[in-house]
Amino acid sequence: MNLTLDLGLSKVDDLLKRFEEIHNYIYANDGLSTQQTLEEFVKILFVKISDENSKQKLFRITSEEFNDLKHTNSSLDFIQRLNNLFEITKKDFKDVFDQDDKIRLSAVSLGFTVNKLQSILLSDSSSDAKGLAFQKFLEHQEKGGRGQFFTPEPVIKFCVEMIQPKPDEYILDPACGSGGFLISSLNYLSKTYPNLHRDSFVSNNLFGIDINKSIARIAKMKLLLEANEQANILCANSLDDLDEIKLLVANESKKNIMEGFDVILTNPPFGTAGKITNSKTLSQYDLGHKWINSDSQFSKTTTLSNGTPAEILFIERCLQLLKEGGRLGIVLPNGHLENSSLEFLRFYIKQKAKILAIINLPQETFIPYGTGVKTSIIFLEKDSENKFTEYPVFFGKISKPGYQGNKNGTTIYKKDKYGVLLKDDMGNPIIDEDFTQVIQDFKIFQRKKNISSENSFSIDYKEINGRFDYDFYSPENRKMINILEGKNAKKLSELVEIIKVKSKKLNVPDQIVEYVELSDINTHSFEIINSTSCQVHELPSRASYEIKTGDIITAVAGNSIGTKKHATALVTEEFNGCICTNGFRVMRNFKIDPYFLLYFFKSDSFLKQVYMYRTGAAIPNVSDNDLSNILVNIPDLETIKSVSEKMKSAFNLRQESKKQIESINLEFA
């Protein structure tokens, strides 16, 4: 007699419940980590499918065998049967298993798992419950600590709808993780083209590569449960030799796609992934070399870089794997689209591809999945000969991802002005997101070649020079710059000397100095309110510039730059000779009244320009070049004099008030 449960599988939640019971049992009884537990569970799913395909019906446990396991922790027939099955499974799925792989479950946990699964037919392509149940099960586990291979579902779905794959196209994710982009592409095509044969599309058109064998197994299992077909999921390093990667794909799929893929969608590892330093790997890539700049025209040198972030190499590899005219959607840290040190990367992209769209994502997008790095999505069309130079580029900004930036990514729903949940025609609460609006804007843009809305705008490709970020080209900022230029505003570097030379005091290790940090500024009164005494050798590495009475210091780094909390101060005699952090820039030798300039540094005009120029996915900063180019509107002399006198008077009154308080000499018992 078999120990089976007659659990109806018409509802996804029934199967999901069973998956989670298995996972929780293994986790509680075998001393495995959450990740190891998931890996072992997935192995058993492969064994189950292998048995179903062979029709041997060896994936079973009887009541007697299960009782033996519970009382003696042993059942030789059952253990031997499952071990033999696993050996067959490793041959059936040799692309995701090594011959020395073992099932690392205790006998009791293995028996419990087999008992829970033996009544289920996973290879039944008529049931869509199993794929959805496994997807939901994975989401629970991924949010519980496996975010390293998880891209938020709203981001995945958005990318697919932007790229608009077609039924005859080959689709690849070279850093596929658990296969989110591939599953979403399959679902999009099934919905858009009702006659699509899902099984054959999975086996013929979807391809995934991941360097982690355990994760590649999960992706393969996802697709197996979705379509009951062998999926083209490879365990390999996508950054290895290009011809070898193409050959691996061809051998796996029996398809000759050496010409390239039609669509690539990917979120390559970034942030904590580190840099690629292997010279053999770097030498394969243009972007693995150092580049030199000559009048904004970059050229590759023969010198390899000291280390290149993996996601930068992935950009080049994706373009290599695309056919001409193929389309790419890739998630990248914002710094890659903004930082001046990576301008060569943007130059390279412009030489190799047509820019279709650039989408800015909010800070909270990836916080539930392990990183707070700000990101954007860039959509490209391969153009090796750089033929397209006259076309509009779409820019979009997601402000509301539909969930909170907390550990759980709690869903946010729309409410009316009374706080009551808004619902759709089916009575379901409506998620508060603007991915949908940006997609609608993009479709309008595709028809009209122009868009201007709350979330989106378009500009001509020729107007994109040096940077790819949304804020830099936003209509509001472009209008502001045009107005300033029309008023003959002057660059900041024309009005002041910006000090960039480190203080000589830093050459004397035992000298005692006063040190000023960003937090030592009262941002409301333009004052330095504190300094710290220490020897030079005790200073942090960011200690840089000596400040003098009458200097103005303003912040160029930190989350507050360009906001109302931007730190700017006039240096008084009390802080003459202090050393300040390189998070400031020091200004002196003014060609305009310094008190007028102090007022300018609190104006919206200055703050908006700083915010527009700021770069960096983790810690925002403004480059020296961009700071120098900030435009200062110079009014008539009478206005300058009036503003300066008021600012000077207010500043002096505060200083006098401070002295009055300090002069009080009263002791309390």
N, C-alpha and C positions, 0 to 999 in steps of 0.2 A: 504493500500500500504506500503510495506517495503522499508526502506531507505537502499538499498544495492548498492555496487559499483561492477560493472562487471569487476573486475580486474583479468586479466589472471595470473594464478599461476604457469605457466610453468617455470617461472624464479624465482630463489631463491630471487633475489633482490626485486621483487614485494612484496612478503610476508614480507621480512625483513623491507621494507619501511613501511608497514602497522603496524608491531609490534612497530617500533620506533615512528611512529606518535602517537600511543596510549600512549606509555611511556612518550613522551614529553608533550602530552596534560595533562595527570594526574599530572606530575611534575610541570607544569606551573600553573595549576588551583587549586590544592588541598593542596598546602603548605606542601607536604610530602618530605622527603629526597629521594635521589636517591635510597637508599636501600629499603625504605618503598614503594616507587613507584613500584619497581620491584616485591616486595612481593605481592602487591595488583594485579598487572597484572597477575602474576602466578596463584593466586587464581581464577581469572576469566577464565583462560585457563582450569583449572580443572572443573569449572562449565560448560564450553562449552563441554568438553569431556563427562562429566557425562550425559548431556542432549542428546548428540549424541548416547551414549550407550543405553539410555532408550527409544530413538526414540519418545520422547514426543513433541519435537520441541517447547519447552517453552523458549529457549534462542533466543529471538527476541525482536525487538522494531519497532513499526509502525511509520509512518510519524507523525501521530497525537500525539502519545505519546512523540516523540522526540521534537516536537514543544512545547508541554506542559512543558517539562523539561527546555527548553531554556528560556521560558517566565515566568514560575512560580516556576521553580526548584522543581517541584512535578508532579508525575504521579503515582497515587496510584496503579493502576493495574500492571504497569510495575515493580514498586518497590516490591510489594507483590509477583509477579511472580518470580523475581530474588532471593528474600529472601527464598522462598520455595525451589527453585532450589538449593541454597547453602546448605540448611539443608539436602537435599538428597545427595549432593556432599560430605558432611562431613561424612555421613554414608558409602558412596561408597569408600571413601579414608580415613577411620578412622585412618590409620597408620600415616598419615601426617597432620591430622587436629584434633584439640580439639573441643569438643562439644560447648564450649563457644566462638569459633573463630567467628569473624565478618568481613564482607566486609567493609572496612573503606574508601570507595570512596564516594565523593559527588554524588548526584543523576544524575547531568549533566555528570560528568566524567564516571559514570557507563553506562549511555545511549550512550555516544560517543563510549565507548569501545565495547559494545554489537553491535552497528551499524557497526563498522569496522570488527567484527569477524563473524557476523551471516551468511554471504554468504560463509564462508570457512568450509570445512569438515576436521576437524583435525584428525578424526579417519579413514581417507582414507589411508590404508596401501600401496596403489599403488603409492602414491606421496612421493618422497624423498625430495621434496622442503621444507616441513614444518620443518623437523628435522634439516636440514642444515641452514635454515633461523633462527631458534631459537638459534642454536649454534652460529651463527655470531652475532645475537642480544646480546646474553650473553657476548660474547667476548668484545663487545663495552662497556657494563655496567661494566664488571669485571675490565677492564683497567681504567675505570672511578672511581674506588674506592672500588671495591669488590674483591681485590686481595687476601683477606684472605682465599678464597676458590678456588683459581685458580692456577693451575700448568701450566707453559708454554706448549703449544701444541707440540713443537718439543721435549721437554723432555718426555712428555706422550707417544708420538708415538715411541720414541727411546726405552723406557722401554718395551713397548709391543713387539716390534720387537726383543729385546734381549731375552725376556722370552718365546716367540714363543708358545702362547697358542694353544690348540687343541680343536676340536669341541665337544669332549665328556668330557671336563674338567669343573669343577666348579670354577668360578673366583670370588674373593671377594676384595673389597676395604673397610677396616674398618674405614677409615676417608675420605669418598668418595667425600666430597664437592659437586660440581655440576655434578659429574659423569664422569669426563674426561677420567679416566683410563678405565671405563666400556664401554663407547662409542667407544674409540679407539680400545679396544679389539674386540668389535663387528665388527668394520670396517675392522680390520686386518683379522679376520676369514672369513668375507664375501668375501674379495679379495683373500685370500689364498685357501679357499674352496668354489667355486662358487655354490655348491649345498646346502650350509648351509641354513636352515630355520630360518631366522632372528627372526621372532616372537616367535617361540617356544624356541629359544636359550635365548632370553631376559627373558622369563618367567620361564625357567628351570635352566639356568646356570649362570646368572649374579646376583651378590649380592652386595649391598652397605649399609653401616651404616654411619650415621653422627649424631653428638650430637645436631646439630642445626636444628630445625624443618623447618625453612624457607628454609634453604639450601637443606635439604632432599627433600622438595617439588620440588625444581628446578631440582634435579637429577632425580626424578621420572618423571617429565614432559618431560625432555630430552628423556628418554627412551620410554615414551608413544608416543612421536611424531616420534621416530625412528622406532618403531615396532608395535604400536597399541596393545600392550599387557601390562598387569599389571606387573610392574617391582618390583623386590624384594629389595626395598629400605626401610630401617628401620630408624626411628629416635630413637637413643639410644646412650648411652655412651659405646663405645667398650671396655673401660677399666673396666667396671663393672664385676660382677661375671661371670666367664667363662661359667658355665653350663647354667646360665640364658640367656646369649648372644646366645649360641647354640640353646636353646629352642625357643627363639624369632625368630631366622632365620628359624628353622624347622616349626614353626607355620605359619609364613608368606608365606613360599614357598611350604608347604606341602611335603617337601623333607626331607628324613632322611640323613643328611650329618654330623651326629655326629662324623663320622670318620675323618672329616676334609676336607679342600678345596685343590684343585690341584694347584691353582695359587692365590697368593695375590700380588697386585700391589698397592702401597700407598705412599702418601706424607703426613705424620702426621704433626700436628701443632707443630712448634718449634719457637724459637726466643722469641717472645713476649708472648707466651702461658703461661709462668710461670711454676712453679714446682708443682707436686702433693704432698700434705702434709697430706692428709687424711689417717690416720693409717689403717682404714679398707681396703682401696684400696691398700695401699702399702703392707700390710701383705699377699696379694694374690700372690705377685710376688717375685721371687728370686732377681730380680734387684731392688726391693723396699727395700732391706736390705743393710746393710753395709757389705763390704767384706774385708778380710785381706789377705795380701800377704806373702807367705813364699817361698823364692827361685823361684819367678816367677810362683808359683802355688797358685791360689786364691781359697779361700773357703768362703762361705756365713756364716755370723754370725746370731745370733738370734735377733740382734738389728736392728730396722727399721732405714732407712736413715731419715735425717731431712727434706728431700724433694728431689724428683726425677723428672727430666724433663719428660714431657708426652711422647716425642718421644722415650725415652729409654724404658719405659714400653710398648710402642707400638711394639718394636722389640720382646720382650718376648711374648706379646699377639699374634702377627702374627705367630710366631713359634708354639704357642699352637693351633692356629686355622688351621694350615696346617696339612694335612695327611703326613705320612712318605713318603719321596721322593718328597713332594710338593715343589713348587718353590716360592721364595719371591723376589720382587724388591722393595726397600724402599729408599726414599730420606732422607739423614741425613746431619746435619751440619758437616763440616770437623773435628771440634774439637773432635767429638765422635770417629773418626778413628785415631786420633793423640795424644790427650792429655794424659800425663802420669797418671793423676788422674782417667782416665777412662779405664785404662788397664784391669781392672777386667771385663768390658763390652766386650772387644774383646776376653778375655779368655772365657767368657760365650758363646759367639757366636761360637767360635771354638769347644766348647764342644757339642753344640747342632745342628750344621749345617755344611754342606760342603760349602766352599766359591767358588762360580761360577765365579764371576767377580766383580771388583771394578772400578768405572768410576768417574774420577775427572771432575767436571763442572767448568766453568770459573766464575770469580767474578760477571760478569754482568748478569748471568742467571736469578736471581730473582729480580734484581733491578726494572724492569718495574712493578713488582707485589708486591712491598712494603718492600723488605728487601735486604740488601747487603751482608747478611751472605753467606760465601763460603760453597758450598755443594758438596757432592758426592752421587753416587747411588751405593748401595751394593746389589748384587744378591746372594741369598743363596738357598741351597737345604736342607730341614729338614733331620737331621740325629741324632735322639735322642741318639743313642748308640755310636755315634762318631766312626763309623766303617771306614770311609774314611780318611786315613792319608797320602796316597801317590797319589798325583794327581797334575796337574799344575793349576795355578790360573791366570786368564786373568786380565790384568790391561789396562785401556784405559783412554785417556785424551782428553776432548773436549776443543779446544781452540777457536773455532768459532761457537757460537750458531745460527748464522744466523740473529741476530738482535742486535741493539745497546743497551748498558746499560743505556738508558735514560727512562724518564717517559712513553713514548709511545712505547718503544720497537721497534723502527723503523727498518724495514727489511733492511738487507744489501745484495746487489747482487754482483755477481762476475763481474769483469771488466778485460779487457785485458790491456797490458802495456801502451796503449794510453788513457785509461780511458773509453773505450767504453763498454757498457753492453754486457755480453755474454748471448746467448740465447740457449735454447734446441731445439730439432727437431720440436717442436710445435710452436716455436717462442716466448716462454715465457722466461722472464729473470730467470737466475739460481741463487738461494739463496746461499750465501757464508757461508757454514756450513760444519762441519766435523762429524756430527752424522752418516751420511751415510757411511763414510769411516770406522768409528769404528765398525759399524754393520758388514760391509764386513770383517774386520779383525777378528771379533769374530766368524764368520761362518768358516773362514779359520782355526782358532784356534780349533773349535769344531771338524774339520776333522783331523787336523794334530797334535793336542795337543801341539802346539808350535806356537808362533808368535813373530816377531820382526819387527816393522815398525815405521814410524814417530810418529804415535798416540798411538801405542799399544805395549805391551810386555807381556810375561808370565814368571812366576817363579814357582818353586816347592813349594807346600804348606808348607813343613818343613822349608823353608827359611823365612817364615813369622813369626816373633816373636815380639809381643808387639804392633806393629803398622800396620795399614791397608792402609796408604796413598800412592798415586802414586809416588810422588817425592822421598819419602824415599827409594823406591825400584827401581827407574828408572835405566836403564842400565848405563847411563852416571855417575850417582852417585856411583853405585856399582863398576864400573871400577875405579873411582877415589880412593875409599876407598881401593880397592885391591892393587892399585899401591902404596899408602902410606904405607900400612901394609907391602908390599914387600920391602920397603926401610927402614924398622925398625923405622918408625916415632914414636914419643912419644906422649902420651896423654898430653893435656894441664895441667891437674891436677898434672902431674909428674914434671912439669917445674916451676909452680908458686903456691903460696898460694892464693886461691880464698876466699875473705872475705865475710862472710855471717852473721856476728853478727852486730846488730844495735848499733849505737853510743850511749854512755852513756850521751852525751850532750842532747839527746832527753828526758831525765828524768827531765830536769830543764826548766819548762814552760816559765819563763820570760827571759831566756838567749837569747841574740841576736847572730844569726849565719848567715853565708853566705850559700846560697842554690844553687846547680847546677842541672839544668834540662837537658834533652836530647837536647833541642834546643839551649843550651849554648855552643855547640861544633862546631868548624869549622872542618868539616869532611875532608877537603882537606889537612889541615896542622897539624892535630892531636892535636889541641889546645883547651883548655877551654878559651873562649873569654868573658865570663860574669858570674856573680853570683848575687844573689838577697839577700839583707839584710832583715831579719825579725826575730821576736821572735819565739821561738820553738813552742809555742801554735798556731802560725799562719801558721805553715808549713802544706802542704798537707800530707795526711796519707802515701803517697808513699815515703816521706823523710826517709832515712834509714841509709846510711853508711857514716862514716867519712873518708875523703881522705887525704893522706899525700904526701909530696913532693917525687917524684920518682915513685909513683903508676902509673899503667895504668888502665884506666877505659874503658870498652867497653859495648855497648848496648846489652841488651838481650830481649828487648820488643819494639814494634812499627812496623809500616808498612815498614820502611826502613832497618830493620835488614836483613843481607845477601845480600844487594844490594850495589851499588857503593856509596850510601849515608849513609852507616853504620857508626854510631858514635863511634869513638875511640879517646882517648886523653891521653897524658902524663901529669901528674899533676906537675905543676911548683910551685915554692916557693910562688908565689902570691896567690895560691888557697889552700895552706896547711891548714888543719883543717876545710875545708868546709864540708857541708853535701850534699850528692848526692841522687838522686832518686833511688828507687829499680829497675828502668828500666836499671840501669847499674849494672855490677859486677866489683868489685875492685880487682886488682891483685897486689901482692907485694911479697917480699922474693923470688926473681928470682933465678933459677938455670941455667939460660941462660941469655946472655946479653939482657937487656930490650929493647935496640934500635933495636936489631935484631927481637925481638918479636913484637915491634911496626910495623916494616916492614911487618912481617907475617900477622898482622891484616888487612892490606890493600890488601893482595894477593887474587887471585881467589880461591886458595886452601881453605883459611879460609872462605871466603864469601860463596862459594858453600856448604861447610859443614854446616854453619849456616842456609842457606836457606833450606837445606835438613832436618835439625833437627827442624826447626821452626814449631810451632803448633798454633792452635787457629783459629776458624772460623771468629771471628770479629777482635781482636787485636792480631797479631802474637807475639809469644814469644818463647824463648829457655829455657828449664829447666836447672837447675844447673847440673843435671846428664849428660845431653847431652853436655853442655858446657865443662864439665870436660873431656868428651871423645873425644873432637875435636883433631884430629891428627895433629901434627906439624912435618913437614919434617926437620930433622936436618942435614945440610950439613957439610962439613969438617970445621975445626977450622979457616982455612985461609979465607974461604968464609964468615963465620959468622963475623969475625973481619972486613973484607972489607965492608960488608953491614952495620954493626953497626957504623963504623967510618963515612960513608957517611950519614947515617940517623942522627947521633949525630951532625955532622957538619951542615947539612941543618936545623935542628931544632934550633941549637944555633944561626945560622945566622939570622933566622927569629926573634928569641927573641931579638937579638942585634938590628936588624932593628926596632923593636917595641920600644925599649928603646930610640933609636936615635930620632924617631919621637916624642916620649913623652917628650924628653928633650928640644925640641924647645919651647922657651918662648917668643912669639911675639904677641903683642896685636894690633888689628886693630881697628881704631876709628870707 
